[in-house]
Amino acid sequence: MIDKIREIALKVLYNIEQKEAYSNLAFDEEIKRARKNIPEITKKDIGFISEIVYGTITWKLTIDEIIKKYSYLKLKKISPWILNILRMSIYQIIFLDKVPKSASVNEGVNLAKRYGHKASSNFVNAILRKVEKKDYEEFFAIKDDKERISKTTSMPEWIVQKLLEEYGKEKTQEICQNSNLKPKLHIRVNELKIEKIKLIEELKQEGINVKQGLLEQFLILEGMKNLETKKSFQEGKFTIQDEMAGFIPIILNPKPDEIVLDACSSPGGKTTFMAELMGNRGEIIAWDIHQHRVKLVEEVANRLGITMIKAEVKDATLYEKKYQEKFDKILLDVPCLGLGVLKRKPDIKWKRKEEEIETIRKTQNQILENCSNYLKPEGELVYSTCSILKEENEEVIERFLAKHNEFEVISLENTKIDKIVEKGRFIQIYQNEETDGFFIAKLRKTRS
């Protein structure tokens, strides 16, 4: 009999790769379908599916190297269904100590019988039996730094090379290893609706383990899935958000009754946090280039009871005279490669290509150049990314400052989370056990 839980994981992996679906959307869609067809599915089952899916995506490169060792077929010649059965089975064998290896092998073979034919199941059985008996310390003996780090941390070589050029061997190894850590679940208390101590009590009553985050407004939840179904979430008492993403609005420090621009606002986490920091007083103009993403901002604001956000469809790279020197504060959380959030979105590293960097940098430069015109004299602007490459971060800011002597850098030496950030003129946060990776620069416009 086919293991229905592993079959769900297989379908998610197939859709991510073959239909180029985003991992979170593919996962959520398949789980919704499973709940209808398999009424007895449990939270533990869903957690296991999540572990297989995200673990397999995270370690895909390393797993593919292992498959290459034992397969007489090249990877591109293997059926996508069979290849993903191999990947998810090998992930379980190597990385999940609590799952019996024999079960991973047997269920992989059973799936191969359904999604292939007899030869497919024999092929899968032969490879998994060999993997079951081996360890892979040989990867750690590779002398070339780029190849060794790539194969031992499942990171594309072009990303490893970029990091080596910017950070050197030890820091690159650390960044790549930390990109594979399991992310913690952070929530942001909506203090417009509830005091933090009362929300903690509510969550504990629902059997949720709660810890204080690094930032005052944030909590860390343990052993929790499907938070969106909780009454307290639906009532807008909290938002799911990595607390370092929340650190960005704190650095901008918007005040009540100010006029603020969030030029790249969707899905609305930072936008709504700014509104909360402002006590829902003042005005925030929130832009995105897609109508459906603007709608996401509106939906989040409505759930949280926020009325001061005006969400609009607008391209932040295009100048519009009516906004000239209109805003007290501006947040530019610009598009980027996203290499700081691989813990949460491991499929990014397989979808991104090196040649995209120049296009992304051009967009970042255009947004910064254009939106800087919208800042009032003595106004403040934060430029941020969820990336760690200097060419998306420091280099963009330094290039801008070289052309605009009416702007100055506001030093970020003293912050509430000094112990985990690299400080100075800018802040660079690297992914670690606590947080994702972000870059933050704060500028002041000294004159028109």
Secondary structure, 3 states (H helix, E strand, C coil): CCCHHHHHHHHHHHHHHHCCCCHHHHHHHHHHHHHHHCCCCCHHHHHHHHHHHHHHHHCHHHHHHHHHHHCCCCHHHCCHHHHHHHHHHHHHHHHCCCCCHHHHHHHHHHHHHHHCCHHHHHHHHHHHHHHHCCCCHHHHHCCCHHHHHHHHHCCCHHHHHHHHHHHHHHHHHHHHHHCCCCCCEEEEECCCCCCHHHHHHHHHHCCCEEEECCCCCEEEEECCCCHHHCHHHHCCCEEECCHHHHHHHHHHCCCCCCEEEECCCCCCHHHHHHHHHCCCCCEEEEEECCHHHHHHHHHHHHHHCCCCEEEEECCCCCCCHHHCCCEEEEEEECCCCCHHHCCCCCCHHHHCCCCHHHHHHHHHHHHHHHHHCCEEEEEEEEEEECCCCHHHCHHHHHHHHHHCCCEEECCCCCCCCHHHCECCCCEEECCCCCCCCEEEEEEEECCC
